[in-house]
């Protein structure tokens, strides 16, 4: 899962969108450090600052992409970035 965010970050940096690239890099690094299983419930809990499973650096947009990845095994935004990079 962190690999997906890391690749998304790389694509944004290549597009010179440093803000989005840094956001996804921070989220990828945060996900790498998680010691519990990341499932949809954990992602939902990660959005609450008071929850012990809060993942600093994972905002709503990133959480939505993680949920999509868990459900489908991919992320539409990442597929768009891959296609754009290949053309």
mmCIF file as gemmi writes it, N, C-alpha and C atoms, coordinates in Angstrom:
data_model
loop_
_atom_site.group_PDB
_atom_site.id
_atom_site.type_symbol
_atom_site.label_atom_id
_atom_site.label_alt_id
_atom_site.label_comp_id
_atom_site.label_asym_id
_atom_site.label_entity_id
_atom_site.label_seq_id
_atom_site.pdbx_PDB_ins_code
_atom_site.Cartn_x
_atom_site.Cartn_y
_atom_site.Cartn_z
_atom_site.occupancy
_atom_site.B_iso_or_equiv
_atom_site.pdbx_formal_charge
_atom_site.auth_seq_id
_atom_site.auth_asym_id
_atom_site.pdbx_PDB_model_num
ATOM 1 N N . UNK Axp A 1 ? 0.822 -1.19 0 1 0 ? 1 A 1
ATOM 2 C CA . UNK Axp A 1 ? 0 0 0 1 0 ? 1 A 1
ATOM 3 C C . UNK Axp A 1 ? 0.869 1.259 0 1 0 ? 1 A 1
ATOM 4 N N . UNK Axp A 2 ? 1.923 1.237 0.802 1 0 ? 2 A 1
ATOM 5 C CA . UNK Axp A 2 ? 2.8 2.413 0.818 1 0 ? 2 A 1
ATOM 6 C C . UNK Axp A 2 ? 3.497 2.577 -0.529 1 0 ? 2 A 1
ATOM 7 N N . UNK Axp A 3 ? 3.71 1.45 -1.239 1 0 ? 3 A 1
ATOM 8 C CA . UNK Axp A 3 ? 4.353 1.536 -2.546 1 0 ? 3 A 1
ATOM 9 C C . UNK Axp A 3 ? 3.483 2.324 -3.525 1 0 ? 3 A 1
ATOM 10 N N . UNK Axp A 4 ? 2.18 2.121 -3.455 1 0 ? 4 A 1
ATOM 11 C CA . UNK Axp A 4 ? 1.26 2.843 -4.323 1 0 ? 4 A 1
ATOM 12 C C . UNK Axp A 4 ? 1.364 4.341 -4.066 1 0 ? 4 A 1
ATOM 13 N N . UNK Axp A 5 ? 1.394 4.739 -2.811 1 0 ? 5 A 1
ATOM 14 C CA . UNK Axp A 5 ? 1.511 6.158 -2.467 1 0 ? 5 A 1
ATOM 15 C C . UNK Axp A 5 ? 2.872 6.713 -2.883 1 0 ? 5 A 1
ATOM 16 N N . UNK Axp A 6 ? 3.897 5.909 -2.723 1 0 ? 6 A 1
ATOM 17 C CA . UNK Axp A 6 ? 5.239 6.338 -3.109 1 0 ? 6 A 1
ATOM 18 C C . UNK Axp A 6 ? 5.329 6.555 -4.617 1 0 ? 6 A 1
ATOM 19 N N . UNK Axp A 7 ? 4.732 5.654 -5.388 1 0 ? 7 A 1
ATOM 20 C CA . UNK Axp A 7 ? 4.743 5.817 -6.841 1 0 ? 7 A 1
ATOM 21 C C . UNK Axp A 7 ? 3.929 7.038 -7.25 1 0 ? 7 A 1
ATOM 22 N N . UNK Axp A 8 ? 2.797 7.241 -6.6 1 0 ? 8 A 1
ATOM 23 C CA . UNK Axp A 8 ? 1.983 8.42 -6.886 1 0 ? 8 A 1
ATOM 24 C C . UNK Axp A 8 ? 2.787 9.688 -6.596 1 0 ? 8 A 1
ATOM 25 N N . UNK Axp A 9 ? 3.507 9.7 -5.497 1 0 ? 9 A 1
ATOM 26 C CA . UNK Axp A 9 ? 4.364 10.82 -5.144 1 0 ? 9 A 1
ATOM 27 C C . UNK Axp A 9 ? 5.396 11.09 -6.242 1 0 ? 9 A 1
ATOM 28 N N . UNK Axp A 10 ? 6.027 10.029 -6.713 1 0 ? 10 A 1
ATOM 29 C CA . UNK Axp A 10 ? 7.044 10.158 -7.752 1 0 ? 10 A 1
ATOM 30 C C . UNK Axp A 10 ? 6.458 10.817 -9.006 1 0 ? 10 A 1
ATOM 31 N N . UNK Axp A 11 ? 5.264 10.394 -9.401 1 0 ? 11 A 1
ATOM 32 C CA . UNK Axp A 11 ? 4.637 10.97 -10.595 1 0 ? 11 A 1
ATOM 33 C C . UNK Axp A 11 ? 4.363 12.468 -10.411 1 0 ? 11 A 1
ATOM 34 N N . UNK Axp A 12 ? 3.892 12.83 -9.227 1 0 ? 12 A 1
ATOM 35 C CA . UNK Axp A 12 ? 3.636 14.247 -8.979 1 0 ? 12 A 1
ATOM 36 C C . UNK Axp A 12 ? 4.919 15.068 -9.003 1 0 ? 12 A 1
ATOM 37 N N . UNK Axp A 13 ? 5.985 14.533 -8.424 1 0 ? 13 A 1
ATOM 38 C CA . UNK Axp A 13 ? 7.261 15.255 -8.463 1 0 ? 13 A 1
ATOM 39 C C . UNK Axp A 13 ? 7.748 15.419 -9.908 1 0 ? 13 A 1
ATOM 40 N N . UNK Axp A 14 ? 7.582 14.386 -10.724 1 0 ? 14 A 1
ATOM 41 C CA . UNK Axp A 14 ? 8.002 14.477 -12.128 1 0 ? 14 A 1
ATOM 42 C C . UNK Axp A 14 ? 7.197 15.531 -12.883 1 0 ? 14 A 1
ATOM 43 N N . UNK Axp A 15 ? 5.94 15.746 -12.45 1 0 ? 15 A 1
ATOM 44 C CA . UNK Axp A 15 ? 5.094 16.773 -13.066 1 0 ? 15 A 1
ATOM 45 C C . UNK Axp A 15 ? 5.362 18.158 -12.486 1 0 ? 15 A 1
ATOM 46 N N . UNK Axp A 16 ? 6.341 18.241 -11.604 1 0 ? 16 A 1
ATOM 47 C CA . UNK Axp A 16 ? 6.699 19.501 -10.937 1 0 ? 16 A 1
ATOM 48 C C . UNK Axp A 16 ? 5.616 19.978 -9.964 1 0 ? 16 A 1
ATOM 49 N N . UNK Axp A 17 ? 4.83 19.039 -9.449 1 0 ? 17 A 1
ATOM 50 C CA . UNK Axp A 17 ? 3.824 19.357 -8.439 1 0 ? 17 A 1
ATOM 51 C C . UNK Axp A 17 ? 4.395 18.893 -7.095 1 0 ? 17 A 1
ATOM 52 N N . UNK Axp A 18 ? 5.297 19.713 -6.551 1 0 ? 18 A 1
ATOM 53 C CA . UNK Axp A 18 ? 6.008 19.342 -5.325 1 0 ? 18 A 1
ATOM 54 C C . UNK Axp A 18 ? 5.079 19.225 -4.124 1 0 ? 18 A 1
ATOM 55 N N . UNK Axp A 19 ? 4.024 20.029 -4.073 1 0 ? 19 A 1
ATOM 56 C CA . UNK Axp A 19 ? 3.105 19.977 -2.944 1 0 ? 19 A 1
ATOM 57 C C . UNK Axp A 19 ? 2.431 18.605 -2.855 1 0 ? 19 A 1
ATOM 58 N N . UNK Axp A 20 ? 1.852 18.16 -3.965 1 0 ? 20 A 1
ATOM 59 C CA . UNK Axp A 20 ? 1.189 16.849 -3.974 1 0 ? 20 A 1
ATOM 60 C C . UNK Axp A 20 ? 2.215 15.74 -3.792 1 0 ? 20 A 1
ATOM 61 N N . UNK Axp A 21 ? 3.376 15.883 -4.419 1 0 ? 21 A 1
ATOM 62 C CA . UNK Axp A 21 ? 4.422 14.875 -4.266 1 0 ? 21 A 1
ATOM 63 C C . UNK Axp A 21 ? 4.841 14.702 -2.821 1 0 ? 21 A 1
ATOM 64 N N . UNK Axp A 22 ? 5.018 15.82 -2.132 1 0 ? 22 A 1
ATOM 65 C CA . UNK Axp A 22 ? 5.415 15.768 -0.714 1 0 ? 22 A 1
ATOM 66 C C . UNK Axp A 22 ? 4.311 15.186 0.155 1 0 ? 22 A 1
ATOM 67 N N . UNK Axp A 23 ? 3.072 15.502 -0.178 1 0 ? 23 A 1
ATOM 68 C CA . UNK Axp A 23 ? 1.932 14.979 0.58 1 0 ? 23 A 1
ATOM 69 C C . UNK Axp A 23 ? 1.897 13.457 0.507 1 0 ? 23 A 1
ATOM 70 N N . UNK Axp A 24 ? 2.029 12.92 -0.704 1 0 ? 24 A 1
ATOM 71 C CA . UNK Axp A 24 ? 1.975 11.467 -0.856 1 0 ? 24 A 1
ATOM 72 C C . UNK Axp A 24 ? 3.236 10.789 -0.319 1 0 ? 24 A 1
ATOM 73 N N . UNK Axp A 25 ? 4.372 11.458 -0.38 1 0 ? 25 A 1
ATOM 74 C CA . UNK Axp A 25 ? 5.593 10.896 0.211 1 0 ? 25 A 1
ATOM 75 C C . UNK Axp A 25 ? 5.431 10.789 1.73 1 0 ? 25 A 1
ATOM 76 N N . UNK Axp A 26 ? 4.902 11.844 2.339 1 0 ? 26 A 1
ATOM 77 C CA . UNK Axp A 26 ? 4.69 11.834 3.794 1 0 ? 26 A 1
ATOM 78 C C . UNK Axp A 26 ? 3.732 10.708 4.183 1 0 ? 26 A 1
ATOM 79 N N . UNK Axp A 27 ? 2.654 10.558 3.42 1 0 ? 27 A 1
ATOM 80 C CA . UNK Axp A 27 ? 1.68 9.507 3.71 1 0 ? 27 A 1
ATOM 81 C C . UNK Axp A 27 ? 2.306 8.12 3.526 1 0 ? 27 A 1
ATOM 82 N N . UNK Axp A 28 ? 3.089 7.947 2.46 1 0 ? 28 A 1
ATOM 83 C CA . UNK Axp A 28 ? 3.745 6.652 2.224 1 0 ? 28 A 1
ATOM 84 C C . UNK Axp A 28 ? 4.671 6.301 3.381 1 0 ? 28 A 1
ATOM 85 N N . UNK Axp A 29 ? 5.449 7.264 3.834 1 0 ? 29 A 1
ATOM 86 C CA . UNK Axp A 29 ? 6.361 7.021 4.959 1 0 ? 29 A 1
ATOM 87 C C . UNK Axp A 29 ? 5.596 6.701 6.233 1 0 ? 29 A 1
ATOM 88 N N . UNK Axp A 30 ? 4.469 7.374 6.438 1 0 ? 30 A 1
ATOM 89 C CA . UNK Axp A 30 ? 3.648 7.103 7.626 1 0 ? 30 A 1
ATOM 90 C C . UNK Axp A 30 ? 3.073 5.693 7.572 1 0 ? 30 A 1
ATOM 91 N N . UNK Axp A 31 ? 2.6 5.286 6.415 1 0 ? 31 A 1
ATOM 92 C CA . UNK Axp A 31 ? 2.018 3.946 6.253 1 0 ? 31 A 1
ATOM 93 C C . UNK Axp A 31 ? 3.082 2.869 6.483 1 0 ? 31 A 1
ATOM 94 N N . UNK Axp A 32 ? 4.306 3.113 6.044 1 0 ? 32 A 1
ATOM 95 C CA . UNK Axp A 32 ? 5.391 2.144 6.251 1 0 ? 32 A 1
ATOM 96 C C . UNK Axp A 32 ? 5.637 1.876 7.728 1 0 ? 32 A 1
ATOM 97 N N . UNK Axp A 33 ? 5.377 2.873 8.562 1 0 ? 33 A 1
ATOM 98 C CA . UNK Axp A 33 ? 5.653 2.754 9.992 1 0 ? 33 A 1
ATOM 99 C C . UNK Axp A 33 ? 4.521 2.102 10.789 1 0 ? 33 A 1
ATOM 100 N N . UNK Axp A 34 ? 3.383 1.905 10.167 1 0 ? 34 A 1
ATOM 101 C CA . UNK Axp A 34 ? 2.219 1.34 10.869 1 0 ? 34 A 1
ATOM 102 C C . UNK Axp A 34 ? 2.506 -0.102 11.268 1 0 ? 34 A 1
ATOM 103 N N . UNK Axp A 35 ? 2.164 -0.433 12.511 1 0 ? 35 A 1
ATOM 104 C CA . UNK Axp A 35 ? 2.436 -1.775 13.018 1 0 ? 35 A 1
ATOM 105 C C . UNK Axp A 35 ? 1.175 -2.638 13.102 1 0 ? 35 A 1
ATOM 106 N N . UNK Axp A 36 ? 0.042 -2.103 12.695 1 0 ? 36 A 1
ATOM 107 C CA . UNK Axp A 36 ? -1.198 -2.87 12.714 1 0 ? 36 A 1
ATOM 108 C C . UNK Axp A 36 ? -1.681 -3.078 11.281 1 0 ? 36 A 1
ATOM 109 N N . UNK Axp A 37 ? -2.63 -4 11.139 1 0 ? 37 A 1
ATOM 110 C CA . UNK Axp A 37 ? -3.177 -4.271 9.807 1 0 ? 37 A 1
ATOM 111 C C . UNK Axp A 37 ? -3.998 -3.078 9.338 1 0 ? 37 A 1
ATOM 112 N N . UNK Axp A 38 ? -3.743 -2.662 8.128 1 0 ? 38 A 1
ATOM 113 C CA . UNK Axp A 38 ? -4.496 -1.543 7.576 1 0 ? 38 A 1
ATOM 114 C C . UNK Axp A 38 ? -5.649 -2.1 6.754 1 0 ? 38 A 1
ATOM 115 N N . UNK Axp A 39 ? -6.838 -1.888 7.273 1 0 ? 39 A 1
ATOM 116 C CA . UNK Axp A 39 ? -8.047 -2.268 6.56 1 0 ? 39 A 1
ATOM 117 C C . UNK Axp A 39 ? -8.942 -1.036 6.512 1 0 ? 39 A 1
ATOM 118 N N . UNK Axp A 40 ? -10.142 -1.176 5.982 1 0 ? 40 A 1
ATOM 119 C CA . UNK Axp A 40 ? -11.007 -0.021 5.828 1 0 ? 40 A 1
ATOM 120 C C . UNK Axp A 40 ? -11.352 0.626 7.173 1 0 ? 40 A 1
ATOM 121 N N . UNK Axp A 41 ? -11.556 -0.189 8.195 1 0 ? 41 A 1
ATOM 122 C CA . UNK Axp A 41 ? -11.86 0.355 9.523 1 0 ? 41 A 1
ATOM 123 C C . UNK Axp A 41 ? -10.676 1.144 10.077 1 0 ? 41 A 1
ATOM 124 N N . UNK Axp A 42 ? -9.469 0.642 9.853 1 0 ? 42 A 1
ATOM 125 C CA . UNK Axp A 42 ? -8.273 1.343 10.328 1 0 ? 42 A 1
ATOM 126 C C . UNK Axp A 42 ? -8.097 2.665 9.59 1 0 ? 42 A 1
ATOM 127 N N . UNK Axp A 43 ? -8.412 2.677 8.299 1 0 ? 43 A 1
ATOM 128 C CA . UNK Axp A 43 ? -8.302 3.918 7.533 1 0 ? 43 A 1
ATOM 129 C C . UNK Axp A 43 ? -9.312 4.935 8.038 1 0 ? 43 A 1
ATOM 130 N N . UNK Axp A 44 ? -10.524 4.48 8.325 1 0 ? 44 A 1
ATOM 131 C CA . UNK Axp A 44 ? -11.545 5.38 8.865 1 0 ? 44 A 1
ATOM 132 C C . UNK Axp A 44 ? -11.094 5.926 10.219 1 0 ? 44 A 1
ATOM 133 N N . UNK Axp A 45 ? -10.561 5.065 11.056 1 0 ? 45 A 1
ATOM 134 C CA . UNK Axp A 45 ? -10.082 5.488 12.377 1 0 ? 45 A 1
ATOM 135 C C . UNK Axp A 45 ? -8.904 6.437 12.258 1 0 ? 45 A 1
ATOM 136 N N . UNK Axp A 46 ? -8.121 6.275 11.205 1 0 ? 46 A 1
ATOM 137 C CA . UNK Axp A 46 ? -6.93 7.109 11.039 1 0 ? 46 A 1
ATOM 138 C C . UNK Axp A 46 ? -7.284 8.574 10.834 1 0 ? 46 A 1
ATOM 139 N N . UNK Axp A 47 ? -8.515 8.857 10.506 1 0 ? 47 A 1
ATOM 140 C CA . UNK Axp A 47 ? -8.949 10.223 10.265 1 0 ? 47 A 1
ATOM 141 C C . UNK Axp A 47 ? -9.291 10.975 11.554 1 0 ? 47 A 1
ATOM 142 N N . UNK Axp A 48 ? -9.361 10.252 12.664 1 0 ? 48 A 1
ATOM 143 C CA . UNK Axp A 48 ? -9.7 10.864 13.952 1 0 ? 48 A 1
ATOM 144 C C . UNK Axp A 48 ? -8.42 11.09 14.747 1 0 ? 48 A 1
ATOM 145 N N . UNK Axp A 49 ? -8.129 12.339 15.028 1 0 ? 49 A 1
ATOM 146 C CA . UNK Axp A 49 ? -6.879 12.676 15.725 1 0 ? 49 A 1
ATOM 147 C C . UNK Axp A 49 ? -6.776 12.018 17.093 1 0 ? 49 A 1
ATOM 148 N N . UNK Axp A 50 ? -7.906 11.718 17.721 1 0 ? 50 A 1
ATOM 149 C CA . UNK Axp A 50 ? -7.884 11.132 19.055 1 0 ? 50 A 1
ATOM 150 C C . UNK Axp A 50 ? -7.784 9.613 19.035 1 0 ? 50 A 1
ATOM 151 N N . UNK Axp A 51 ? -7.903 9 17.869 1 0 ? 51 A 1
ATOM 152 C CA . UNK Axp A 51 ? -7.842 7.543 17.765 1 0 ? 51 A 1
ATOM 153 C C . UNK Axp A 51 ? -6.396 7.068 17.868 1 0 ? 51 A 1
ATOM 154 N N . UNK Axp A 52 ? -6.152 5.992 18.608 1 0 ? 52 A 1
ATOM 155 C CA . UNK Axp A 52 ? -4.771 5.49 18.709 1 0 ? 52 A 1
ATOM 156 C C . UNK Axp A 52 ? -4.22 4.992 17.383 1 0 ? 52 A 1
ATOM 157 N N . UNK Axp A 53 ? -5.09 4.729 16.412 1 0 ? 53 A 1
ATOM 158 C CA . UNK Axp A 53 ? -4.654 4.29 15.088 1 0 ? 53 A 1
ATOM 159 C C . UNK Axp A 53 ? -4.581 5.45 14.103 1 0 ? 53 A 1
ATOM 160 N N . UNK Axp A 54 ? -4.574 6.662 14.625 1 0 ? 54 A 1
ATOM 161 C CA . UNK Axp A 54 ? -4.433 7.825 13.753 1 0 ? 54 A 1
ATOM 162 C C . UNK Axp A 54 ? -3.097 7.737 13.031 1 0 ? 54 A 1
ATOM 163 N N . UNK Axp A 55 ? -3.137 7.976 11.731 1 0 ? 55 A 1
ATOM 164 C CA . UNK Axp A 55 ? -1.912 7.955 10.929 1 0 ? 55 A 1
ATOM 165 C C . UNK Axp A 55 ? -1.646 9.391 10.499 1 0 ? 55 A 1
ATOM 166 N N . UNK Axp A 56 ? -0.674 10.02 11.135 1 0 ? 56 A 1
ATOM 167 C CA . UNK Axp A 56 ? -0.328 11.389 10.816 1 0 ? 56 A 1
ATOM 168 C C . UNK Axp A 56 ? 0.149 11.458 9.368 1 0 ? 56 A 1
ATOM 169 N N . UNK Axp A 57 ? -0.417 12.353 8.608 1 0 ? 57 A 1
ATOM 170 C CA . UNK Axp A 57 ? -0.034 12.493 7.208 1 0 ? 57 A 1
ATOM 171 C C . UNK Axp A 57 ? -1.023 11.883 6.239 1 0 ? 57 A 1
ATOM 172 N N . UNK Axp A 58 ? -2.046 11.22 6.764 1 0 ? 58 A 1
ATOM 173 C CA . UNK Axp A 58 ? -3.076 10.637 5.907 1 0 ? 58 A 1
ATOM 174 C C . UNK Axp A 58 ? -4.344 11.451 6.068 1 0 ? 58 A 1
ATOM 175 N N . UNK Axp A 59 ? -4.58 12.311 5.084 1 0 ? 59 A 1
ATOM 176 C CA . UNK Axp A 59 ? -5.784 13.125 5.077 1 0 ? 59 A 1
ATOM 177 C C . UNK Axp A 59 ? -6.922 12.414 4.362 1 0 ? 59 A 1
ATOM 178 N N . UNK Axp A 60 ? -8.022 13.128 4.184 1 0 ? 60 A 1
ATOM 179 C CA . UNK Axp A 60 ? -9.204 12.529 3.58 1 0 ? 60 A 1
ATOM 180 C C . UNK Axp A 60 ? -8.942 12.031 2.163 1 0 ? 60 A 1
ATOM 181 N N . UNK Axp A 61 ? -8.284 12.826 1.338 1 0 ? 61 A 1
ATOM 182 C CA . UNK Axp A 61 ? -8.023 12.42 -0.041 1 0 ? 61 A 1
ATOM 183 C C . UNK Axp A 61 ? -7.164 11.171 -0.121 1 0 ? 61 A 1
ATOM 184 N N . UNK Axp A 62 ? -6.128 11.129 0.7 1 0 ? 62 A 1
ATOM 185 C CA . UNK Axp A 62 ? -5.259 9.96 0.726 1 0 ? 62 A 1
ATOM 186 C C . UNK Axp A 62 ? -6.006 8.759 1.28 1 0 ? 62 A 1
ATOM 187 N N . UNK Axp A 63 ? -6.807 8.976 2.309 1 0 ? 63 A 1
ATOM 188 C CA . UNK Axp A 63 ? -7.606 7.887 2.88 1 0 ? 63 A 1
ATOM 189 C C . UNK Axp A 63 ? -8.55 7.311 1.828 1 0 ? 63 A 1
ATOM 190 N N . UNK Axp A 64 ? -9.156 8.164 1.02 1 0 ? 64 A 1
ATOM 191 C CA . UNK Axp A 64 ? -10.042 7.689 -0.047 1 0 ? 64 A 1
ATOM 192 C C . UNK Axp A 64 ? -9.277 6.83 -1.046 1 0 ? 64 A 1
ATOM 193 N N . UNK Axp A 65 ? -8.059 7.221 -1.38 1 0 ? 65 A 1
ATOM 194 C CA . UNK Axp A 65 ? -7.245 6.435 -2.311 1 0 ? 65 A 1
ATOM 195 C C . UNK Axp A 65 ? -6.847 5.097 -1.691 1 0 ? 65 A 1
ATOM 196 N N . UNK Axp A 66 ? -6.575 5.081 -0.4 1 0 ? 66 A 1
ATOM 197 C CA . UNK Axp A 66 ? -6.242 3.834 0.28 1 0 ? 66 A 1
ATOM 198 C C . UNK Axp A 66 ? -7.447 2.895 0.303 1 0 ? 66 A 1
ATOM 199 N N . UNK Axp A 67 ? -8.632 3.435 0.569 1 0 ? 67 A 1
ATOM 200 C CA . UNK Axp A 67 ? -9.849 2.61 0.549 1 0 ? 67 A 1
ATOM 201 C C . UNK Axp A 67 ? -10.07 2.026 -0.837 1 0 ? 67 A 1
ATOM 202 N N . UNK Axp A 68 ? -9.899 2.853 -1.859 1 0 ? 68 A 1
ATOM 203 C CA . UNK Axp A 68 ? -10.051 2.39 -3.24 1 0 ? 68 A 1
ATOM 204 C C . UNK Axp A 68 ? -9.057 1.266 -3.529 1 0 ? 68 A 1
ATOM 205 N N . UNK Axp A 69 ? -7.82 1.443 -3.081 1 0 ? 69 A 1
ATOM 206 C CA . UNK Axp A 69 ? -6.786 0.436 -3.291 1 0 ? 69 A 1
ATOM 207 C C . UNK Axp A 69 ? -7.152 -0.877 -2.598 1 0 ? 69 A 1
ATOM 208 N N . UNK Axp A 70 ? -7.67 -0.792 -1.385 1 0 ? 70 A 1
ATOM 209 C CA . UNK Axp A 70 ? -8.066 -2.001 -0.656 1 0 ? 70 A 1
ATOM 210 C C . UNK Axp A 70 ? -9.202 -2.731 -1.371 1 0 ? 70 A 1
ATOM 211 N N . UNK Axp A 71 ? -10.143 -1.979 -1.925 1 0 ? 71 A 1
ATOM 212 C CA . UNK Axp A 71 ? -11.297 -2.591 -2.593 1 0 ? 71 A 1
ATOM 213 C C . UNK Axp A 71 ? -10.96 -3.152 -3.963 1 0 ? 71 A 1
ATOM 214 N N . UNK Axp A 72 ? -10.101 -2.449 -4.721 1 0 ? 72 A 1
ATOM 215 C CA . UNK Axp A 72 ? -9.898 -2.797 -6.122 1 0 ? 72 A 1
ATOM 216 C C . UNK Axp A 72 ? -8.499 -3.313 -6.446 1 0 ? 72 A 1
ATOM 217 N N . UNK Axp A 73 ? -7.559 -3.067 -5.551 1 0 ? 73 A 1
ATOM 218 C CA . UNK Axp A 73 ? -6.184 -3.46 -5.823 1 0 ? 73 A 1
ATOM 219 C C . UNK Axp A 73 ? -5.412 -2.451 -6.657 1 0 ? 73 A 1
ATOM 220 N N . UNK Axp A 74 ? -6.055 -1.322 -6.925 1 0 ? 74 A 1
ATOM 221 C CA . UNK Axp A 74 ? -5.407 -0.264 -7.687 1 0 ? 74 A 1
ATOM 222 C C . UNK Axp A 74 ? -5.993 1.082 -7.273 1 0 ? 74 A 1
ATOM 223 N N . UNK Axp A 75 ? -5.493 2.126 -7.892 1 0 ? 75 A 1
ATOM 224 C CA . UNK Axp A 75 ? -5.966 3.473 -7.608 1 0 ? 75 A 1
ATOM 225 C C . UNK Axp A 75 ? -6.113 4.193 -8.944 1 0 ? 75 A 1
ATOM 226 N N . UNK Axp A 76 ? -7.297 4.688 -9.217 1 0 ? 76 A 1
ATOM 227 C CA . UNK Axp A 76 ? -7.565 5.326 -10.501 1 0 ? 76 A 1
ATOM 228 C C . UNK Axp A 76 ? -6.593 6.465 -10.787 1 0 ? 76 A 1
ATOM 229 N N . UNK Axp A 77 ? -6.303 7.279 -9.786 1 0 ? 77 A 1
ATOM 230 C CA . UNK Axp A 77 ? -5.382 8.398 -9.984 1 0 ? 77 A 1
ATOM 231 C C . UNK Axp A 77 ? -3.994 7.896 -10.373 1 0 ? 77 A 1
ATOM 232 N N . UNK Axp A 78 ? -3.536 6.83 -9.741 1 0 ? 78 A 1
ATOM 233 C CA . UNK Axp A 78 ? -2.236 6.272 -10.092 1 0 ? 78 A 1
ATOM 234 C C . UNK Axp A 78 ? -2.252 5.742 -11.523 1 0 ? 78 A 1
ATOM 235 N N . UNK Axp A 79 ? -3.317 5.083 -11.912 1 0 ? 79 A 1
ATOM 236 C CA . UNK Axp A 79 ? -3.422 4.567 -13.284 1 0 ? 79 A 1
ATOM 237 C C . UNK Axp A 79 ? -3.415 5.721 -14.292 1 0 ? 79 A 1
ATOM 238 N N . UNK Axp A 80 ? -4.061 6.824 -13.949 1 0 ? 80 A 1
ATOM 239 C CA . UNK Axp A 80 ? -4.037 8.004 -14.814 1 0 ? 80 A 1
ATOM 240 C C . UNK Axp A 80 ? -2.606 8.531 -14.955 1 0 ? 80 A 1
ATOM 241 N N . UNK Axp A 81 ? -1.896 8.612 -13.842 1 0 ? 81 A 1
ATOM 242 C CA . UNK Axp A 81 ? -0.524 9.121 -13.859 1 0 ? 81 A 1
ATOM 243 C C . UNK Axp A 81 ? 0.393 8.196 -14.652 1 0 ? 81 A 1
ATOM 244 N N . UNK Axp A 82 ? 0.207 6.878 -14.519 1 0 ? 82 A 1
ATOM 245 C CA . UNK Axp A 82 ? 1.01 5.917 -15.273 1 0 ? 82 A 1
ATOM 246 C C . UNK Axp A 82 ? 0.761 6.088 -16.773 1 0 ? 82 A 1
ATOM 247 N N . UNK Axp A 83 ? -0.51 6.225 -17.143 1 0 ? 83 A 1
ATOM 248 C CA . UNK Axp A 83 ? -0.866 6.367 -18.555 1 0 ? 83 A 1
ATOM 249 C C . UNK Axp A 83 ? -0.277 7.658 -19.139 1 0 ? 83 A 1
ATOM 250 N N . UNK Axp A 84 ? -0.356 8.723 -18.38 1 0 ? 84 A 1
ATOM 251 C CA . UNK Axp A 84 ? 0.18 10.005 -18.845 1 0 ? 84 A 1
ATOM 252 C C . UNK Axp A 84 ? 1.698 9.935 -19.001 1 0 ? 84 A 1
ATOM 253 N N . UNK Axp A 85 ? 2.351 9.234 -18.097 1 0 ? 85 A 1
ATOM 254 C CA . UNK Axp A 85 ? 3.812 9.108 -18.157 1 0 ? 85 A 1
ATOM 255 C C . UNK Axp A 85 ? 4.239 8.234 -19.332 1 0 ? 85 A 1
ATOM 256 N N . UNK Axp A 86 ? 3.394 7.284 -19.709 1 0 ? 86 A 1
ATOM 257 C CA . UNK Axp A 86 ? 3.74 6.366 -20.807 1 0 ? 86 A 1
ATOM 258 C C . UNK Axp A 86 ? 3.525 6.997 -22.181 1 0 ? 86 A 1
ATOM 259 N N . UNK Axp A 87 ? 2.732 8.061 -22.223 1 0 ? 87 A 1
ATOM 260 C CA . UNK Axp A 87 ? 2.447 8.662 -23.539 1 0 ? 87 A 1
ATOM 261 C C . UNK Axp A 87 ? 3.406 9.785 -23.891 1 0 ? 87 A 1
